[in-house]
Amino acid sequence: MHNPNVPETLHGWSILHRLYAFDRRRWSALSTDRQAAIQREALRAFEQLEGGDKYDFALCQVLGGKGDLMFIHYARDFEALAEAEMAVSGLEINDYLQPRSSYVSVLEVGRHRATARIHEELRERDLEANSAEWVAAFDQAIAEETAAVAARLWAQIPRRRFWCFYPMNKKRDDTWNWYALPFDERCRLMAAHGAGAKTYHGLATQVISSSIGFDDWEWGVDLFSDDPLVLKRLIYELRFDEVSSQYAEFGSFVTGLRFSPAQLPEFLAGRAVPRLLEARELGLAAAAR
């Protein structure tokens, strides 16, 4: 059954974030040859997971004491996500990584206003709610919505230098309960929230993933930009709209610098990775190995 008070959501990539501490002293004690062999194995695995139709993969150097390295996995479904996780977990480099946390979610595009419109159109057609004909018409409308936003649902991990991730909930307490609000009011609030985010179009890329039923929070949010202060300004400004100021609660933030798998040796050697390699440079780096 399709509840008219529940906004429909469209889903794309299955996503796994994995945060690690890196035992740099143990790694540095290895011989150069041993390090090179472990790096080659890791690079082969990472490159197979990066930039394809079934998988995508990103590495981020984490700033601060929460960890050192974040793996971001995208996969077409949970089965593929499990395959990617096991492939990386079996690498020898894991002997020098200590898991700190993980987060499971599914890329989501919410359709508040579209949900209201579809229900209204079906009422105007005098279809009996949740009848076979009604369900078929509803499912067709959702399929059309999904096709319209397919590029967002299956976009590759943004190739931008700076990144942050945080989980969040909508409040459900005695004073502020998002889920008790009328549907029209939730639509209004989310439209205003989205309008604020759109002012940063081109400056930052936002990836919202749903973790309801999958992890400890309701959503995970990744933000990518070529300027870290853009991330700060975006998050700060959105705190002032009604959705965030009254109904949002946030978990722990993690931030850092994205780098390419081809740049893994730089990270492992303790050298700052200066910037994200472009596709042409990635090809040259791979040929040099």
URQUIUR-V567805 format. One record per pair of residues at least 12 apart in sequence whose C-alpha atoms are under 8 Angstrom apart, sorted by the first residue. I is the first residue (numbers start at 1). J is the second residue. D is the distance in Angstrom with one decimal. If there is no record, write none. Layout:
# URQUIUR-V567805
{{I | J | D} {I | J | D}}
This chain:
# URQUIUR-V567805
{{1 | 130 | 6.1} {2 | 130 | 7.2} {4 | 115 | 7.4} {4 | 116 | 7.1} {4 | 119 | 6.8} {5 | 182 | 7.7} {5 | 183 | 5.5} {6 | 183 | 7.6} {7 | 110 | 7.0} {7 | 111 | 6.1} {7 | 112 | 4.9} {7 | 115 | 5.7} {7 | 116 | 7.9} {8 | 110 | 6.4} {8 | 111 | 5.6} {8 | 112 | 6.8} {8 | 115 | 5.9} {9 | 108 | 6.4} {9 | 109 | 5.7} {9 | 110 | 4.5} {9 | 111 | 5.8} {10 | 108 | 5.6} {10 | 109 | 5.1} {10 | 110 | 6.4} {10 | 111 | 7.6} {10 | 146 | 6.3} {10 | 153 | 7.8} {11 | 106 | 6.5} {11 | 107 | 5.6} {11 | 108 | 4.7} {11 | 109 | 6.5} {11 | 153 | 6.3} {12 | 76 | 7.3} {12 | 106 | 6.6} {12 | 107 | 5.1} {12 | 108 | 6.5} {12 | 150 | 7.9} {12 | 153 | 4.4} {12 | 154 | 5.7} {13 | 74 | 5.8} {13 | 75 | 5.6} {13 | 76 | 5.3} {13 | 77 | 6.7} {13 | 106 | 5.8} {13 | 107 | 5.3} {13 | 153 | 6.6} {13 | 154 | 6.1} {14 | 74 | 5.7} {14 | 75 | 5.2} {14 | 76 | 6.0} {14 | 77 | 5.3} {14 | 78 | 6.1} {14 | 81 | 6.6} {14 | 104 | 7.8} {14 | 105 | 6.2} {14 | 106 | 4.4} {14 | 107 | 6.3} {15 | 72 | 7.3} {15 | 73 | 5.6} {15 | 74 | 4.7} {15 | 75 | 6.5} {15 | 81 | 7.3} {15 | 104 | 5.9} {15 | 105 | 5.2} {15 | 106 | 5.5} {15 | 107 | 6.9} {15 | 209 | 7.8} {16 | 71 | 8.0} {16 | 72 | 5.9} {16 | 73 | 5.0} {16 | 74 | 6.7} {16 | 81 | 7.4} {16 | 102 | 7.1} {16 | 103 | 5.6} {16 | 104 | 4.7} {16 | 105 | 6.5} {17 | 70 | 6.8} {17 | 71 | 5.8} {17 | 72 | 4.7} {17 | 73 | 6.4} {17 | 102 | 5.3} {17 | 103 | 5.0} {17 | 104 | 6.7} {18 | 70 | 5.5} {18 | 71 | 5.1} {18 | 72 | 6.5} {18 | 99 | 7.4} {18 | 100 | 7.8} {18 | 101 | 6.1} {18 | 102 | 4.4} {18 | 103 | 6.7} {19 | 67 | 6.3} {19 | 68 | 7.5} {19 | 69 | 5.9} {19 | 70 | 4.5} {19 | 71 | 6.6} {19 | 99 | 6.1} {19 | 100 | 5.4} {19 | 101 | 5.2} {19 | 102 | 6.0} {20 | 67 | 5.4} {20 | 68 | 5.9} {20 | 69 | 5.3} {20 | 70 | 6.3} {20 | 97 | 5.8} {20 | 98 | 5.3} {20 | 99 | 4.5} {20 | 100 | 5.1} {20 | 101 | 7.2} {21 | 66 | 7.9} {21 | 67 | 4.6} {21 | 68 | 4.9} {21 | 69 | 6.4} {21 | 97 | 5.6} {21 | 98 | 5.1} {21 | 99 | 6.5} {21 | 100 | 6.6} {22 | 67 | 7.6} {22 | 68 | 5.8} {22 | 69 | 7.0} {22 | 96 | 5.9} {22 | 97 | 4.8} {22 | 98 | 6.5} {23 | 96 | 5.2} {23 | 97 | 6.2} {23 | 98 | 7.6} {24 | 96 | 7.6} {24 | 268 | 7.5} {26 | 96 | 7.1} {27 | 96 | 6.6} {27 | 268 | 7.9} {28 | 269 | 7.8} {38 | 92 | 6.2} {38 | 93 | 6.1} {39 | 93 | 7.5} {39 | 264 | 7.6} {39 | 265 | 6.8} {41 | 91 | 7.1} {41 | 92 | 7.8} {42 | 88 | 7.8} {42 | 91 | 6.4} {42 | 92 | 7.8} {42 | 93 | 6.8} {43 | 261 | 6.2} {43 | 262 | 6.8} {43 | 264 | 7.6} {45 | 87 | 7.3} {45 | 88 | 7.0} {46 | 88 | 7.8} {46 | 261 | 6.3} {47 | 261 | 6.7} {49 | 84 | 7.3} {51 | 156 | 6.7} {53 | 76 | 7.8} {54 | 75 | 5.7} {54 | 76 | 5.3} {54 | 80 | 7.4} {55 | 73 | 7.4} {55 | 74 | 5.4} {55 | 75 | 4.4} {55 | 76 | 6.6} {55 | 80 | 7.7} {55 | 84 | 7.9} {56 | 73 | 6.1} {56 | 74 | 4.8} {56 | 75 | 6.5} {56 | 156 | 6.6} {56 | 157 | 6.9} {57 | 71 | 7.3} {57 | 72 | 5.6} {57 | 73 | 4.8} {57 | 74 | 6.1} {57 | 157 | 7.3} {58 | 71 | 6.0} {58 | 72 | 5.1} {58 | 73 | 6.8} {58 | 157 | 7.1} {58 | 258 | 7.2} {58 | 259 | 7.4} {58 | 260 | 7.0} {58 | 261 | 7.4} {59 | 71 | 5.0} {59 | 72 | 6.4} {59 | 258 | 5.8} {59 | 259 | 5.7} {59 | 260 | 6.5} {59 | 261 | 6.7} {60 | 72 | 8.0} {60 | 163 | 7.8} {60 | 256 | 6.2} {60 | 257 | 5.3} {60 | 258 | 4.1} {60 | 259 | 5.9} {61 | 256 | 5.4} {61 | 257 | 5.1} {61 | 258 | 6.2} {61 | 259 | 7.4} {61 | 267 | 7.9} {62 | 254 | 7.0} {62 | 255 | 5.8} {62 | 256 | 4.4} {62 | 257 | 6.7} {63 | 254 | 7.7} {63 | 255 | 6.0} {63 | 256 | 5.0} {63 | 257 | 7.9} {66 | 100 | 7.7} {66 | 254 | 7.4} {67 | 100 | 6.8} {73 | 85 | 7.9} {74 | 157 | 7.9} {103 | 215 | 6.5} {104 | 211 | 6.4} {104 | 214 | 6.0} {104 | 215 | 6.0} {105 | 209 | 5.6} {105 | 210 | 5.2} {105 | 211 | 4.4} {105 | 212 | 7.9} {105 | 214 | 6.3} {105 | 215 | 7.3} {105 | 219 | 7.5} {105 | 220 | 7.0} {106 | 209 | 5.0} {106 | 210 | 5.2} {106 | 211 | 6.6} {107 | 153 | 6.5} {107 | 207 | 7.2} {107 | 208 | 6.0} {107 | 209 | 4.0} {107 | 210 | 6.2} {108 | 153 | 7.0} {108 | 208 | 6.0} {108 | 209 | 5.0} {108 | 210 | 5.8} {109 | 152 | 8.0} {109 | 153 | 7.2} {109 | 208 | 7.4} {112 | 186 | 8.0} {112 | 187 | 5.7} {112 | 190 | 7.9} {113 | 187 | 6.3} {118 | 138 | 7.0} {118 | 141 | 7.0} {119 | 138 | 7.9} {122 | 134 | 7.1} {122 | 137 | 7.7} {122 | 138 | 7.7} {158 | 205 | 7.0} {158 | 224 | 6.6} {159 | 224 | 8.0} {159 | 258 | 8.0} {159 | 276 | 7.6} {160 | 224 | 5.7} {160 | 225 | 5.3} {160 | 226 | 5.5} {160 | 258 | 7.0} {160 | 276 | 7.4} {161 | 224 | 7.1} {161 | 225 | 6.2} {161 | 226 | 5.2} {161 | 227 | 7.7} {161 | 257 | 5.7} {161 | 258 | 5.2} {161 | 259 | 7.2} {161 | 275 | 6.7} {161 | 276 | 5.9} {162 | 224 | 5.6} {162 | 225 | 5.3} {162 | 226 | 5.8} {162 | 227 | 6.6} {162 | 228 | 5.8} {162 | 255 | 7.8} {162 | 256 | 6.1} {162 | 257 | 4.7} {162 | 258 | 6.0} {163 | 222 | 7.0} {163 | 223 | 5.5} {163 | 224 | 4.5} {163 | 225 | 6.5} {163 | 228 | 7.5} {163 | 231 | 7.9} {163 | 255 | 5.7} {163 | 256 | 5.6} {163 | 257 | 6.0} {163 | 258 | 6.6} {164 | 222 | 5.8} {164 | 223 | 5.4} {164 | 224 | 6.8} {164 | 231 | 7.7} {164 | 253 | 6.9} {164 | 254 | 5.5} {164 | 255 | 4.1} {164 | 256 | 6.4} {165 | 220 | 7.1} {165 | 221 | 5.5} {165 | 222 | 4.5} {165 | 223 | 6.5} {165 | 253 | 5.8} {165 | 254 | 5.3} {165 | 255 | 6.4} {166 | 220 | 5.8} {166 | 221 | 5.4} {166 | 222 | 6.9} {166 | 250 | 7.1} {166 | 251 | 6.0} {166 | 252 | 5.9} {166 | 253 | 4.6} {166 | 254 | 6.5} {167 | 217 | 6.0} {167 | 218 | 7.3} {167 | 219 | 5.6} {167 | 220 | 4.3} {167 | 221 | 6.1} {167 | 250 | 6.0} {167 | 251 | 5.1} {167 | 252 | 6.9} {167 | 253 | 7.6} {168 | 217 | 5.9} {168 | 218 | 6.1} {168 | 219 | 5.4} {168 | 220 | 6.3} {168 | 221 | 7.7} {168 | 248 | 6.9} {168 | 249 | 5.6} {168 | 250 | 4.4} {168 | 251 | 5.7} {169 | 217 | 5.9} {169 | 218 | 5.1} {169 | 219 | 6.4} {169 | 248 | 5.9} {169 | 249 | 5.3} {169 | 250 | 6.5} {170 | 218 | 7.6} {170 | 247 | 5.4} {170 | 248 | 4.8} {170 | 249 | 6.4} {171 | 247 | 5.0} {171 | 248 | 5.8} {171 | 249 | 6.5} {176 | 246 | 6.7} {176 | 247 | 6.1} {177 | 247 | 7.1} {178 | 247 | 6.1} {189 | 242 | 6.7} {189 | 243 | 6.0} {190 | 243 | 7.0} {192 | 241 | 7.6} {193 | 238 | 7.1} {193 | 241 | 6.5} {193 | 242 | 7.8} {193 | 243 | 6.6} {196 | 237 | 7.9} {196 | 238 | 6.6} {197 | 234 | 7.1} {197 | 238 | 7.3} {200 | 234 | 7.1} {203 | 225 | 6.2} {203 | 226 | 7.5} {203 | 230 | 7.0} {204 | 223 | 6.7} {204 | 224 | 5.6} {204 | 225 | 4.6} {204 | 226 | 7.6} {204 | 230 | 7.0} {204 | 231 | 7.1} {205 | 223 | 5.7} {205 | 224 | 5.1} {205 | 225 | 6.5} {206 | 221 | 7.1} {206 | 222 | 5.8} {206 | 223 | 4.7} {206 | 224 | 6.6} {207 | 221 | 5.8} {207 | 222 | 5.1} {207 | 223 | 6.4} {208 | 220 | 6.0} {208 | 221 | 4.8} {208 | 222 | 6.5} {209 | 221 | 6.4} {217 | 251 | 8.0} {258 | 276 | 6.8} {259 | 273 | 7.1} {259 | 275 | 6.9} {259 | 276 | 5.0} {259 | 277 | 7.3} {260 | 276 | 6.1} {260 | 277 | 6.3} {260 | 282 | 7.9} {262 | 282 | 6.5} {262 | 285 | 6.4} {262 | 286 | 6.8} {263 | 277 | 7.9}}
